[in-house]
Amino acid sequence: MGLLRWIHRIEDAVLVLLLLGMILLAGIDILARTLFGGGVLWIPPLLRVMVLWLGLLGGLMATRSREHIAIDLIERLANPTISRYLLVLTSAFSAFVCGIIAWYSQEFVLLAREFNDIAFGDVPAWPLQLIIPFSFALIALRFAIQSLQALFNRLPEATS
């Protein structure tokens, strides 16, 4: 569990640094617009990329702690055995869907690389888009693990 704890700490640190960087860059851009009559050209597109990264990494973190968006009315009303099997089914289905998204988003990134898409300035788009297949693949893996844990009744409680 030591390695898993370090991975979680790294995820948390990346999210915090990303958010702090966004706040700092937005503040610099606001000051530049106010004081100098114009902002820094590359900050708004970089902030858009950072929002994408923050959202996907936040989704990865929510999946880790099972705090993601879920409709679980039937699961709450059913008896514990049925509830467990519904959790197995919904987690497996979520893993499948996220796996498909990861696969097709890596195809998207490869096309962006092939066509030399530019994000802003001279920065190519594809390295910035790698977060999409990466995060969805990890989310799929986490859902698959949670499905197996629920199947064998070893799923830890969701953290609040």
N, C-alpha and C positions, 0 to 999 in steps of 0.2 A: 504493500500500500504506500510505501514511501515514494516510489516513482510517480504513482498516480496523484499523490498530494502535490508533488513538485509541478506536474503538468497543470494541475488546477491553479496553482499559484502563478505560473507563467501566464496562463490564460487571463487571470484576474489582472495581473500587472500590465499586460498588453492593452486590455480594455481601459484601465485607468490612464495609462500614458496616452492612448489614442484620444480619449475624452479631454484630457488636459491640453494636448496639442491642438485639438479643435477649438477649445475655448481661447487659447493663446492666439492662434491664427485669426480667429474671428475678431478678437479684440484689436489686434494689430491692423486688420483691414478696416475696422470701424474708425480707429484713430487716424489712419492714413486718409480716409475719405473726409473726415472732419477737419483735420489740420491742413492737409495738402490738396484738398479738392478732388482727389482720385485715389482709388484703392490700388492694391498690388494685384496685377493682372492674374497671376497664377494661384492666388489664394482661393477664390470662389470655386474653381474646378477641383482643386485639391480637397477642399472641404466636402464637396459632393462625393468624392471617392472615399474620404474618411467616414462619411455617414454610412455608405454602403458597407465598409469594413466593420464599423461599430454595430450596425444592425445585424449582420451575419454572425459576428463573434458573440454578440449578445444572445442571439438565438441558440448558438452552440452552448453558451453558459446556462441558458434556461433549460435546455434539454438535459444538461448534466444534472441539474438539481430538480428535474421534473416539475418545473414551474412554467412550462410552455403553455400556450393556449390550448385548451382541451374542452370538449363537450362531454361531460362525464355523468350526465343525469342518470342514464340507465345503469352505469357502473355503480353509482351511489345507492340506487334503489334496489339493486339485485342482491341476492345473498352472497356471502364471501367467495364461494366456489365459482359461481357464474361471473362475478365481478373480476376474479383473477383471470379467467379465460377470456373475458372481454378485453382486459388489459393486454394479455398476450396477443390477441388478434389485432387490436388497434396499434400496438407498438410495432408489430411485424408489418402491418400495412404502411405505417408511417416510415419505417425503415425502407420499405420497397419504393415508396414515392420519392423519398429523399435520395435514394440511390439512383433513380431515373433522372432526377434533376441534376445530380452530380455528374452523371454520364453526359447528358446533353449540354450542360454548361461547360464541360471541358472541351466538347466539340466547338462550342461558341468561342472559347478562348483560343483554340487552335486556328479558327477562321480569322479572328482578330489579328493573330500573329501573321498568318499567311498574307492578309491584305494590308499589313502594316498600318493598322488603325492607330491614330494618335489620340491620346487622352487630352493633353494640353501642352502647349509649347512644343518641345521635341521629345516629350515623354511618350513612349509607346503605351497603348492601352492594355495589352495582354498581361503584363506582369501585375498591373493593378486589379485586373479581373480574376486573377488566380484564386482570390479569396472565395469566389462563388463555388467552384467545384470542390475546393478544399473543405470549406465549412459544411457543405451539404453531404460530402462523403463522411465526415466525422459525425454529423448529426445522424446519418443513416446507421453508422456503426453504434452509436449510443442507443438508438432505438432498438436495434437488433439485440444488443446486450440486455437492455431492459426487458425485452420480450422473453428472452431466455431466463432471466432472473425471475420474472413473474411466473413463467411456466414451472420452474422448479421451486417456487415459493421462497425465493431468496432476495426479493426486491426490497431495498432499503426504503424507509419512509421518505416521502417528499419533504424537502427542507422548506421552511417558511421564512 
